[in-house]
Amino acid sequence: MTATDPAMTALAHRWSALSLLHGRIESRVGRVLQAGHKLSAREYSLLDVLSRQHDGEGGHLQMRQVADSVVLSQSATTRLVTRLEERGLLSRYLCPTDRRGIYTDVTEAGLRLLDEARPTHNTALSEALDEAAGDPALAPLVKAVRELPGAIQPA
């Protein structure tokens, strides 16, 4: 295959459509969350991911897993955690069984903000998908997103 191969060109166009859909969704969700709750889309995602942790085997995510879940580098995730910790929305503490490990949990204030922001997030997400469904290039992707089974866990 070469760069001018029609199959590669089609693949590049599909990738562009996927990137466009993601950008539109993230932009809308981010604007609405910022206006209503002073949260970015990434901050919301981080709070959401961390809120699903639990005590016990496999209950707490390592920073690498958190970074994969919010699609950021580990250093960017650490900076994001620090910002939310400074706002009182997250706390960090040493792992009780491995003093090298650090856990990050959502505080009560973080859980309240997440609960308040969730309907806003879900409405903005739904509206962004509805709007994108009207674009023939994006409609198949919207359909695929809506038909995905359950939550996808990062590797």
C-alpha positions in Angstrom: 0.0 0.0 0.0 1.1 3.5 -0.8 0.0 6.9 0.5 -2.0 7.4 -2.7 -3.7 4.0 -2.4 -7.5 4.5 -2.4 -7.9 2.2 0.6 -5.4 4.3 2.6 -7.1 7.5 1.5 -10.5 6.2 2.6 -9.0 5.1 5.9 -7.5 8.5 6.5 -10.9 10.1 5.7 -12.6 7.8 8.2 -10.0 8.7 10.8 -10.6 12.4 10.2 -14.3 11.9 10.6 -13.7 10.1 14.0 -11.4 13.0 15.1 -14.0 15.5 14.0 -16.8 13.8 16.0 -14.6 13.6 19.1 -13.6 17.2 18.8 -17.2 18.4 18.5 -18.4 16.3 21.4 -15.5 17.4 23.7 -15.9 21.0 22.7 -19.7 21.1 23.5 -19.4 19.0 26.7 -16.5 21.1 27.8 -18.3 24.5 27.2 -21.4 23.4 29.0 -19.5 21.8 32.0 -17.3 24.9 32.3 -20.3 27.3 32.2 -22.5 25.3 34.6 -20.0 23.7 37.0 -16.5 25.2 36.5 -15.2 21.8 35.2 -13.4 21.0 32.0 -14.4 17.8 30.1 -11.1 16.2 31.3 -11.7 17.2 34.9 -15.2 15.7 34.7 -13.8 12.5 33.1 -11.2 12.2 35.8 -13.7 12.6 38.6 -16.0 10.1 36.9 -13.2 7.5 36.5 -12.0 7.9 40.1 -15.5 7.8 41.5 -15.9 4.2 40.3 -12.9 2.9 42.3 -13.6 0.7 45.3 -11.8 -0.9 48.2 -10.5 -4.4 47.8 -8.7 -6.3 45.1 -8.3 -4.3 42.0 -10.4 -1.5 43.4 -7.9 1.4 43.1 -6.4 2.4 39.7 -2.8 3.0 39.2 -1.9 6.4 37.7 -1.1 4.7 34.4 -4.6 3.2 34.3 -6.2 6.6 35.2 -4.1 8.3 32.5 -5.3 5.7 29.9 -8.9 6.2 31.0 -8.9 9.9 30.5 -6.6 9.7 27.4 -3.8 11.8 28.8 -0.1 11.3 29.5 0.8 10.3 33.0 2.4 13.7 33.6 -0.7 15.5 32.3 -2.9 13.3 34.5 -0.7 14.1 37.5 -1.1 17.8 36.9 -4.8 17.4 36.5 -5.0 15.5 39.8 -3.0 18.2 41.5 -5.3 20.9 40.2 -8.4 19.0 41.4 -6.7 18.2 44.7 -6.0 22.0 45.2 -9.7 22.6 44.7 -10.6 20.0 47.4 -12.2 17.6 44.9 -9.6 14.9 45.2 -7.3 13.6 47.9 -4.2 11.4 47.7 -2.9 9.0 50.3 -0.3 6.2 50.5 -1.4 2.7 49.7 -1.6 0.8 53.0 0.0 -2.3 51.7 2.7 -0.8 49.4 4.1 2.5 50.7 5.4 3.3 47.2 1.9 3.4 45.8 -0.3 6.5 46.0 -4.1 6.3 45.7 -6.3 9.1 44.5 -9.9 9.3 45.7 -12.7 11.7 45.1 -13.6 13.7 48.1 -17.2 14.3 49.3 -17.1 17.7 47.6 -15.9 16.1 44.4 -18.7 13.5 44.5 -21.3 16.3 45.1 -19.9 18.3 42.1 -19.8 15.1 40.0 -23.4 14.3 40.9 -24.5 17.9 40.0 -22.5 17.9 36.7 -23.6 14.4 35.5 -27.0 15.4 34.1 -25.4 18.4 32.4 -22.7 16.2 30.9 -25.2 13.6 29.7 -27.5 16.1 28.1 -24.6 17.9 26.3 -23.2 14.5 25.1 -26.6 13.5 23.8 -27.2 16.8 22.1 -23.7 16.7 20.5 -24.4 13.2 19.2 -27.9 14.2 17.9 -26.3 17.2 16.0 -23.5 15.0 14.6 -26.0 12.4 13.4 -27.3 15.0 10.9 -23.9 15.0 9.2 -23.8 12.1 6.7 -20.1 11.7 7.2 -20.5 11.4 11.0 -23.9 9.5 11.2 -22.4 6.0 11.0 -20.0 6.8 13.8 -22.8 8.2 16.0 -24.7 5.0 15.3 -21.7 2.9 16.3 -21.2 4.9 19.5 -24.8 4.5 20.5 -24.7 0.8 19.9 -21.4 0.1 21.8 -22.0 -2.3 24.7 -21.3 -1.1 28.2 -18.2 0.6 29.5 -14.9 -0.1 27.7 -12.0 -0.7 30.1 -8.5 0.6 29.2 -5.9 -2.1 28.7 
